[in-house]
């Protein structure tokens, strides 16, 4: 009975602590995220219109180069083998990569860039990596909306499998937040991580099935892609939108293992590392 009472009292004490931390993060996060998105397009004529124009231009460019210059083919049924769908298949991978790459390269420097805020007792350092993840998430959602709109207009049609898109997006947002927490915490203690993150981002672009289908890889290499967090998300979105393959529970499980695993481990890692930020910086 004593142990039960002790554990219940610990949970009751943790409740207000978690509630207090949540309040210390949400309001400044809203302000920082809004400012980060606004500053990205400050001074441009189109402003936030670039959030739509940029992925549109990428989609058109990759479609033209892949289908006209390199004459690449995608192993899909004949009715899906169109130039538009080829570009959309590539864009399914590109939108996840661009968001993940942004988080990877920006998070490692975010704490150092705002080291002056760490001296403020009321400021929660969790706000900084969450700002990076939020900004990337907004761009990802805009690109995904554009992708779905073009798929719908190009007579691809909407099926019941589209209901799984929020399930994929939620797991990916967890991955973005977890990655941002890990990279921002490690970036304080390892300054060279900024260069390593840039190199890793470039390698990840070629080691992810963005410009080629997963089936194009030999079995000996495909097995190693289990260590690539982007693979299950890219393949799941292609399967949902184009239905050339059935999305299985293994794909959903892989997405949530990566997403929830990175989120929880990143949070605990950041809380441990944050105690020494002011000493290092």
C-alpha positions in Angstrom: 0.0 0.0 0.0 2.9 2.3 0.8 4.5 1.9 -2.6 1.1 2.6 -4.3 0.6 5.8 -2.3 4.2 6.9 -3.1 3.8 6.3 -6.8 0.4 8.1 -6.9 1.9 11.0 -5.0 4.8 11.2 -7.5 2.3 11.3 -10.4 0.3 14.0 -8.7 3.5 16.1 -8.4 4.5 15.5 -12.0 1.1 16.7 -13.3 1.5 20.4 -12.3 5.2 20.3 -13.4 4.2 19.1 -16.9 1.4 21.6 -17.0 3.7 24.4 -16.1 6.3 23.4 -18.7 3.6 23.2 -21.3 2.5 26.7 -20.6 6.1 28.0 -20.6 6.5 26.6 -24.2 3.2 27.2 -26.0 2.9 31.0 -25.9 6.6 31.8 -26.8 6.5 29.0 -29.4 3.6 30.6 -31.2 5.4 33.9 -31.3 8.8 32.4 -32.4 7.2 30.2 -35.0 5.2 33.0 -36.5 8.2 35.3 -36.6 10.4 32.6 -38.1 7.9 31.9 -41.0 7.4 35.7 -41.5 11.1 36.5 -41.6 11.7 33.8 -44.2 9.7 35.8 -46.8 10.3 39.3 -45.5 11.2 41.7 -48.3 9.9 39.5 -51.1 7.0 40.7 -53.3 5.1 37.4 -53.2 5.6 37.0 -49.4 4.0 33.7 -48.2 3.2 33.0 -51.8 6.7 31.5 -52.1 5.6 28.7 -49.8 3.4 27.5 -52.7 5.5 28.7 -55.6 8.8 27.1 -54.4 7.5 23.5 -54.3 5.5 24.0 -57.5 8.7 25.0 -59.4 10.6 22.1 -57.9 7.8 19.7 -59.0 7.8 21.1 -62.6 11.6 21.0 -62.8 12.0 17.4 -61.6 9.2 16.2 -63.8 10.8 17.8 -66.9 14.3 16.5 -66.2 13.3 13.0 -65.2 10.8 12.4 -68.0 12.3 14.4 -70.9 16.0 14.6 -70.3 16.7 11.2 -68.6 13.5 9.5 -70.0 13.1 7.6 -66.7 10.2 5.3 -66.1 8.3 4.3 -63.0 7.2 0.7 -62.4 3.5 1.5 -62.1 0.4 0.2 -64.0 -0.1 1.7 -67.5 -2.9 4.0 -66.5 -0.7 5.7 -63.9 2.4 6.0 -66.1 1.9 9.7 -67.1 4.3 12.6 -66.9 2.2 14.3 -64.2 2.1 11.2 -62.0 5.8 10.7 -62.4 6.4 14.1 -61.1 4.0 13.5 -58.2 5.7 10.2 -57.3 9.0 12.1 -57.0 7.4 14.9 -55.1 6.1 12.4 -52.5 9.7 11.8 -51.5 10.9 15.3 -52.0 8.4 17.0 -49.6 9.5 14.7 -46.8 13.2 15.1 -47.5 13.1 18.9 -47.7 11.3 19.3 -44.4 13.6 16.7 -42.7 16.7 18.3 -44.2 15.7 21.7 -43.0 15.3 20.5 -39.4 18.5 18.5 -39.6 20.7 21.5 -40.8 19.0 24.3 -38.8 18.6 22.6 -35.4 22.3 22.0 -34.8 22.9 25.8 -34.7 19.6 27.1 -33.2 20.7 27.0 -29.5 24.1 28.7 -30.2 22.4 31.3 -32.4 20.1 32.3 -29.5 22.5 31.7 -26.6 21.5 35.1 -25.1 18.0 33.8 -24.4 19.4 31.0 -22.1 20.3 33.5 -19.5 16.6 34.5 -19.0 15.2 32.4 -16.2 11.7 32.5 -17.6 12.7 31.2 -21.0 12.3 27.5 -21.8 15.0 26.3 -24.3 12.6 23.8 -25.7 11.0 26.6 -27.6 14.0 26.9 -30.0 14.0 23.4 -31.5 10.2 23.3 -31.6 10.3 26.5 -33.6 12.5 24.9 -36.2 10.3 21.8 -36.4 7.1 24.0 -36.6 8.5 26.0 -39.5 9.4 22.9 -41.4 6.1 21.3 -40.6 4.2 24.3 -42.1 6.1 24.0 -45.3 5.5 20.2 -45.4 1.8 20.6 -45.0 1.6 23.3 -47.7 3.5 21.1 -50.1 1.4 18.1 -49.2 -1.8 20.1 -49.8 -0.4 21.1 -53.2 0.5 17.5 -54.0 -3.0 16.2 -53.2 -4.7 19.0 -55.2 -2.7 18.3 -58.3 -3.3 14.5 -57.9 -7.0 15.2 -57.6 -7.2 17.6 -60.6 -5.1 15.2 -62.8 -8.0 12.7 -62.6 -6.1 10.5 -60.1 -9.2 10.5 -58.0 -9.7 10.3 -54.2 -10.0 6.9 -52.5 -10.7 5.9 -48.9 -7.0 5.3 -48.5 -6.6 9.1 -48.4 -8.0 9.0 -44.9 -4.6 7.6 -43.8 -2.8 10.8 -44.8 -3.3 12.4 -41.4 -1.9 9.2 -39.8 1.3 9.5 -41.9 1.6 13.3 -41.3 1.3 13.0 -37.5 4.0 10.4 -37.3 6.2 12.5 -39.5 5.7 15.6 -37.3 6.8 13.5 -34.3 9.9 12.6 -36.3 10.6 16.3 -37.1 10.2 17.3 -33.5 12.4 14.4 -32.2 15.1 15.1 -34.7 15.1 18.8 -33.9 15.5 18.0 -30.2 18.3 15.6 -30.7 20.3 17.8 -33.1 19.8 21.0 -31.1 21.0 19.3 -27.9 24.0 17.7 -29.6 24.9 20.8 -31.5 25.7 22.7 -28.3 28.3 20.1 -27.3 29.6 19.3 -30.8 30.1 22.4 -33.0 31.4 20.3 -35.9 27.9 18.7 -36.1 26.8 21.6 -38.4 29.1 20.4 -41.2 28.3 16.8 -40.5 24.5 17.5 -40.7 25.0 19.2 -44.1 26.9 16.2 -45.4 24.3 13.8 -44.0 21.5 15.8 -45.6 23.1 15.4 -49.0 23.8 11.7 -48.6 20.2 11.2 -47.4 18.8 12.7 -50.6 20.5 10.0 -52.7 20.1 7.2 -50.2 16.3 7.7 -50.0 13.9 6.4 -52.7 13.1 9.9 -53.9 14.1 9.8 -57.6 13.8 6.1 -57.9 11.4 3.4 -56.6 12.4 1.2 -53.8 12.0 -1.8 -56.0 14.9 -0.5 -58.2 17.4 -1.4 -55.4 18.9 -4.9 -55.1 17.8 -6.9 -52.1 21.2 -6.6 -50.5 21.0 -2.8 -50.4 17.3 -2.5 -49.8 17.7 -4.2 -46.4 19.9 -1.4 -45.2 17.2 1.2 -45.8 15.6 0.2 -42.6 18.0 2.6 -41.0 16.7 5.5 -43.1 13.8 7.2 -41.3 12.3 8.7 -44.5 11.7 5.4 -46.3 8.5 4.3 -44.7 6.9 7.8 -45.0 7.8 8.1 -48.7 6.6 4.7 -49.6 3.4 5.0 -47.5 2.4 8.3 -49.1 3.0 6.9 -52.6 0.9 3.8 -51.8 -1.9 6.0 -50.4 -2.1 8.5 -53.3 -1.5 6.1 -56.2 -2.6 2.7 -54.8 -0.1 0.8 -56.9 0.7 -1.2 -53.7 -1.2 -1.9 -50.5 0.0 -0.1 -47.4 0.6 -2.6 -44.7 0.7 -2.6 -40.9 4.4 -3.0 -41.1 4.8 0.4 -42.9 2.6 2.1 -40.3 4.5 0.5 -37.5 7.8 1.5 -38.9 6.6 5.2 -39.2 5.5 5.3 -35.6 8.5 3.5 -34.2 10.7 6.2 -35.8 8.3 9.1 -35.0 7.4 8.3 -31.4 10.8 6.8 -30.7 12.7 10.0 -31.8 10.2 12.2 -30.0 10.4 10.5 -26.6 14.2 9.9 -26.7 14.8 13.4 -28.1 12.8 15.0 -25.3 14.6 13.2 -22.5 18.0 13.7 -24.2 17.3 17.5 -24.5 16.2 17.8 -20.8 19.4 16.1 -19.7 21.6 18.2 -22.0 19.9 21.5 -21.3 21.2 21.6 -17.7 24.7 22.2 -19.1 23.9 24.6 -22.0 24.9 27.8 -20.1 28.2 26.2 -18.9 29.2 25.2 -22.5 28.1 28.4 -24.1 
